[in-house]
Amino acid sequence: MDTLESSLSRIAAALKTADTTRYLHMGAGLISHIADFFQESFGDQPAVIIADINTYKAAGGAVQEHLHNSQLAVLDPFIFDESDFYAEYRHVQQLQAFLSANEAVPIAVGSGTINDLTKLAAFLCQRQYLAFATAASMDGYAAYGASISQEGFKQTFFCPAPKTVVVDLEVIAAAPVELNAAGYGDLMAKMPAGADWLVADALGLDPIDKAAWHMVQTPLRSWLADPDGVRQGHLTALTGLMEGLLMSGLAMQKTQSSRTASGAEHQFSHLWDNQHLRHNGSIPFHGFKVAIGSLAVTALYQRLLQMSAGNLNHAAKQVADYWPEWQEIEKVIVRDFPDPKIAGLILEESRAKYQPAAKISERLERLADVWPDLQPRLQEQLSPAAELRRWLKQAGAPTHPEEIGVSLNRLQSSYRQAQLIRRRYTVLDLMLELDAWTSALHALFAQDGFWRG
C-alpha cells in the first residue's frame, strides 16, 4: 500500500495541472493548522465557516475554535439547520445572500452538499473558498462544478473548484462508516466510467486526455485494494481512498469535464435524483447510487464483451431495420417523464446525441474495425461485476438495488431512462445502437442472471 508521502507527491504533481486549486493539504491532525492554511491562501481576509448541524459537530466547531485562537477575523458560522437537507438551489440563494452582506472567505466544512452549495454561492459572489473535508464520501472536493437541484432537476452548474482543500485523516477516520463507504462506491465508478471513455475515444466522439487518464486510471486499482480497511477506518486505506477522490477532482479540473470520472453509472444516479428517490425517508448517498449504477453498467459491459467484430458488422448492416426515428424517442421521453420541465430538459439532452440510421451504421462499422484492439482494453479496464459486488460489500456499501429503495423492476426500467437523460455517449447508447438492449436486459434479469442469480 502506498504511503502518505507517495500520495502527497502524486497530488503535488497533479496540482500543477489544476485550473483553480493551488493548495491541497492531507495528513493526520491538520485541523489544528487550519489558520495557517487559510492565511497561506487568503492572507488576513476575514473567514466564515459554512456547515450543517452534523458537520459543525464533526469538525466545524473545532475549526471555529482554532480560527478564533489565531489573529484572523472570524465571523459567526453560517449553519444550515434543516433536518431534510440536500443540495437545492434555494440553499445557494440563502448562502449567496449571506455572503453578499460581508467580505469573508467561506470555509466549507462538510462533504458533498456543503461543498457544492458553497462552491456555487462563492462563485456567484465572485470569491474563492477553502474546503475542509469531513468524510471520504465523494470526488467533488477538488472538482469544478456543483451538482444542484433546481426546479426538481439535478444539474451541474459551472463554478470553479476551491483554492484550497484541507483533509485531516483523523477527521475522515472518525466519519460515519457509511459515508466513507459511499466514497468507495464513487471511486469504484471510475472503472466503468473509464470503459465508457475508451469507447467514446475509439469512436472519435470524446478523445482521451492522456494526462487526466493517467491521474485517475493508472493508480485506480491500488486505491480500491483495501475495501475492508475502508470499512474499519484504517488510515492507510482511507489515505488511498481520499487520494483517489481528490485526484479524480483534479483531473476534472484539468479537463473542465466530468468525463474523467463519470459515465453511464452516474446517469443512474442522476436519474434517481430527478425521480426524487428516497429510502427509509431519506435520500440515499450519491456514492451508494453510483455503486449500484457501476454494477449495472459493468454487468452490461460483460454482455457487450461477448460480441465479436462479426456481430458488430452484422448489426451495422441491419440498423435501418430497427433504428427509431427521433419522434419515437420523443414519445418515450414524454411518457416516462411526466413533469413537463424535466421532460423538456431531457428532450434537449437526447436530441443533442440522436443520429439517423445511416450515421449509426457508420459508427458501428468503425466499432467493428477497432474492436480487435478495443475489446481487450475494455476487458483489462473492467473487473467482473461479481468482484465489484464483493468489494462493495467489504467496504460496507450496498450491493443490491433494493438496499437503496430501487426494486428490480424499477432498475430494469432505469437502464433505458438513464440512457435518455444525458448527451454523453456511454455503453447504454452503444447497446441500444447494436439492438442488443432487449436480449442483454433479459439475460441480466433472468432467474439465473446477474441481478436475480
Solvent accessible surface area in square Angstrom, and as a share of the most:
residue,aa,sasa,rsa
1,M,126,0.56
2,D,60,0.31
3,T,74,0.43
4,L,53,0.26
5,E,123,0.55
6,S,39,0.25
7,S,1,0.01
8,L,61,0.30
9,S,71,0.46
10,R,72,0.26
11,I,2,0.01
12,A,52,0.40
13,A,59,0.46
14,A,3,0.03
15,L,29,0.15
16,K,178,0.76
17,T,54,0.31
18,A,10,0.08
19,D,80,0.42
20,T,14,0.08
21,T,0,0.00
22,R,125,0.46
23,Y,68,0.26
24,L,16,0.08
25,H,42,0.19
26,M,8,0.03
27,G,5,0.05
28,A,54,0.42
29,G,27,0.26
30,L,29,0.14
31,I,29,0.14
32,S,61,0.39
33,H,85,0.38
34,I,0,0.00
35,A,12,0.09
36,D,85,0.44
37,F,25,0.10
38,F,0,0.00
39,Q,68,0.30
40,E,84,0.38
41,S,12,0.08
42,F,17,0.07
43,G,33,0.32
44,D,119,0.61
45,Q,84,0.37
46,P,39,0.24
47,A,0,0.00
48,V,0,0.00
49,I,0,0.00
50,I,0,0.00
51,A,0,0.00
52,D,23,0.12
53,I,72,0.36
54,N,113,0.58
55,T,17,0.10
56,Y,53,0.20
57,K,162,0.69
58,A,67,0.52
59,A,1,0.01
60,G,0,0.00
61,G,27,0.26
62,A,39,0.30
63,V,0,0.00
64,Q,14,0.06
65,E,108,0.49
66,H,56,0.25
67,L,0,0.00
68,H,104,0.46
69,N,113,0.58
70,S,30,0.19
71,Q,173,0.77
72,L,16,0.08
73,A,59,0.46
74,V,25,0.14
75,L,54,0.27
76,D,115,0.60
77,P,38,0.24
78,F,37,0.15
79,I,63,0.32
80,F,6,0.03
81,D,104,0.54
82,E,61,0.27
83,S,121,0.78
84,D,71,0.37
85,F,37,0.16
86,Y,70,0.27
87,A,10,0.08
88,E,27,0.12
89,Y,43,0.16
90,R,115,0.42
91,H,0,0.00
92,V,0,0.00
93,Q,99,0.44
94,Q,85,0.38
95,L,0,0.00
96,Q,56,0.25
97,A,68,0.53
98,F,57,0.24
99,L,0,0.00
100,S,76,0.49
101,A,90,0.70
102,N,31,0.16
103,E,143,0.64
104,A,1,0.00
105,V,4,0.02
106,P,0,0.00
107,I,0,0.00
108,A,2,0.02
109,V,0,0.00
110,G,2,0.01
111,S,21,0.14
112,G,19,0.19
113,T,41,0.24
114,I,3,0.02
115,N,2,0.01
116,D,22,0.11
117,L,0,0.00
118,T,0,0.00
119,K,2,0.01
120,L,5,0.03
121,A,0,0.00
122,A,1,0.01
123,F,78,0.33
124,L,66,0.33
125,C,24,0.14
126,Q,171,0.76
127,R,55,0.20
128,Q,79,0.35
129,Y,4,0.02
130,L,0,0.00
131,A,1,0.01
132,F,1,0.00
133,A,0,0.00
134,T,10,0.06
135,A,1,0.00
136,A,0,0.00
137,S,10,0.06
138,M,19,0.09
139,D,17,0.09
140,G,10,0.10
141,Y,2,0.01
142,A,0,0.00
143,A,4,0.03
144,Y,41,0.16
145,G,7,0.07
146,A,0,0.00
147,S,31,0.20
148,I,0,0.00
149,S,21,0.14
150,Q,60,0.27
151,E,125,0.56
152,G,25,0.24
153,F,11,0.04
154,K,36,0.15
155,Q,51,0.23
156,T,86,0.50
157,F,42,0.18
158,F,117,0.49
159,C,0,0.00
160,P,41,0.26
161,A,3,0.02
162,P,0,0.00
163,K,40,0.17
164,T,0,0.00
165,V,0,0.00
166,V,0,0.00
167,V,0,0.00
168,D,2,0.01
169,L,5,0.03
170,E,96,0.43
171,V,21,0.12
172,I,0,0.00
173,A,34,0.27
174,A,86,0.67
175,A,13,0.10
176,P,69,0.44
177,V,78,0.45
178,E,79,0.35
179,L,36,0.18
180,N,4,0.02
181,A,0,0.00
182,A,1,0.01
183,G,0,0.00
184,Y,0,0.00
185,G,0,0.00
186,D,0,0.00
187,L,0,0.00
188,M,0,0.00
189,A,0,0.00
190,K,0,0.00
191,M,1,0.01
192,P,0,0.00
193,A,1,0.01
194,G,1,0.01
195,A,0,0.00
196,D,0,0.00
197,W,8,0.03
198,L,5,0.02
199,V,0,0.00
200,A,0,0.00
201,D,45,0.23
202,A,18,0.14
203,L,10,0.05
204,G,46,0.44
205,L,74,0.37
206,D,45,0.23
207,P,101,0.64
208,I,32,0.16
209,D,42,0.22
210,K,173,0.74
211,A,49,0.38
212,A,0,0.00
213,W,48,0.17
214,H,114,0.51
215,M,16,0.07
216,V,1,0.01
217,Q,20,0.09
218,T,88,0.51
219,P,23,0.14
220,L,4,0.02
221,R,107,0.39
222,S,47,0.31
223,W,9,0.03
224,L,2,0.01
225,A,67,0.52
226,D,44,0.23
227,P,8,0.05
228,D,49,0.25
229,G,1,0.01
230,V,4,0.02
231,R,95,0.35
232,Q,98,0.44
233,G,21,0.20
234,H,89,0.40
235,L,77,0.38
236,T,70,0.41
237,A,3,0.02
238,L,0,0.00
239,T,8,0.04
240,G,8,0.07
241,L,0,0.00
242,M,0,0.00
243,E,1,0.00
244,G,0,0.00
245,L,1,0.00
246,L,1,0.00
247,M,7,0.03
248,S,0,0.00
249,G,0,0.00
250,L,0,0.00
251,A,0,0.00
252,M,13,0.06
253,Q,1,0.01
254,K,64,0.27
255,T,36,0.21
256,Q,74,0.33
257,S,33,0.21
258,S,36,0.23
259,R,7,0.02
260,T,3,0.02
261,A,1,0.01
262,S,12,0.08
263,G,1,0.01
264,A,0,0.00
265,E,0,0.00
266,H,12,0.05
267,Q,5,0.02
268,F,0,0.00
269,S,0,0.00
270,H,29,0.13
271,L,0,0.00
272,W,0,0.00
273,D,23,0.12
274,N,6,0.03
275,Q,58,0.26
276,H,116,0.52
277,L,7,0.03
278,R,97,0.36
279,H,57,0.26
280,N,139,0.71
281,G,63,0.60
282,S,62,0.40
283,I,65,0.33
284,P,16,0.10
285,F,76,0.32
286,H,64,0.28
287,G,0,0.00
288,F,27,0.11
289,K,7,0.03
290,V,0,0.00
291,A,0,0.00
292,I,0,0.00
293,G,0,0.00
294,S,0,0.00
295,L,0,0.00
296,A,0,0.00
297,V,0,0.00
298,T,0,0.00
299,A,2,0.01
300,L,1,0.00
301,Y,0,0.00
302,Q,71,0.32
303,R,79,0.29
304,L,0,0.00
305,L,23,0.12
306,Q,127,0.57
307,M,34,0.15
308,S,55,0.35
309,A,32,0.25
310,G,47,0.45
311,N,71,0.36
312,L,0,0.00
313,N,57,0.29
314,H,117,0.52
315,A,9,0.07
316,A,3,0.02
317,K,154,0.65
318,Q,63,0.28
319,V,1,0.01
320,A,86,0.66
321,D,118,0.61
322,Y,58,0.22
323,W,32,0.11
324,P,30,0.19
325,E,112,0.50
326,W,30,0.11
327,Q,109,0.49
328,E,90,0.40
329,I,13,0.07
330,E,63,0.28
331,K,144,0.61
332,V,32,0.18
333,I,0,0.00
334,V,87,0.50
335,R,169,0.62
336,D,33,0.17
337,F,9,0.04
338,P,117,0.74
339,D,62,0.32
340,P,111,0.70
341,K,125,0.53
342,I,11,0.06
343,A,8,0.06
344,G,37,0.35
345,L,66,0.33
346,I,0,0.00
347,L,39,0.19
348,E,104,0.46
349,E,32,0.14
350,S,5,0.03
351,R,120,0.44
352,A,56,0.43
353,K,33,0.14
354,Y,32,0.12
355,Q,57,0.25
356,P,73,0.46
357,A,28,0.22
358,A,71,0.55
359,K,104,0.44
360,I,1,0.01
361,S,23,0.15
362,E,101,0.45
363,R,35,0.13
364,L,0,0.00
365,E,84,0.38
366,R,117,0.43
367,L,0,0.00
368,A,5,0.04
369,D,111,0.57
370,V,42,0.24
371,W,4,0.01
372,P,88,0.55
373,D,105,0.54
374,L,5,0.02
375,Q,42,0.18
376,P,66,0.42
377,R,114,0.42
378,L,0,0.00
379,Q,95,0.42
380,E,137,0.61
381,Q,23,0.10
382,L,16,0.08
383,S,6,0.04
384,P,73,0.46
385,A,0,0.00
386,A,62,0.48
387,E,49,0.22
388,L,0,0.00
389,R,62,0.23
390,R,126,0.46
391,W,41,0.14
392,L,0,0.00
393,K,152,0.64
394,Q,73,0.32
395,A,0,0.00
396,G,35,0.34
397,A,8,0.06
398,P,8,0.05
399,T,22,0.13
400,H,52,0.23
401,P,0,0.00
402,E,96,0.43
403,E,89,0.40
404,I,3,0.01
405,G,28,0.27
406,V,1,0.00
407,S,52,0.34
408,L,21,0.10
409,N,108,0.55
410,R,78,0.29
411,L,0,0.00
412,Q,62,0.27
413,S,58,0.37
414,S,0,0.00
415,Y,0,0.00
416,R,47,0.17
417,Q,25,0.11
418,A,0,0.00
419,Q,14,0.06
420,L,2,0.01
421,I,0,0.00
422,R,43,0.16
423,R,114,0.42
424,R,60,0.22
425,Y,17,0.06
426,T,0,0.00
427,V,0,0.00
428,L,0,0.00
429,D,6,0.03
430,L,0,0.00
431,M,2,0.01
432,L,29,0.14
433,E,8,0.03
434,L,8,0.04
435,D,87,0.45
436,A,13,0.10
437,W,27,0.10
438,T,110,0.64
439,S,69,0.44
440,A,2,0.01
441,L,13,0.07
442,H,132,0.59
443,A,27,0.21
444,L,9,0.04
445,F,13,0.06
446,A,27,0.21
447,Q,147,0.65
448,D,128,0.66
449,G,12,0.11
450,F,37,0.16
451,W,6,0.02
452,R,95,0.35
453,G,78,0.75
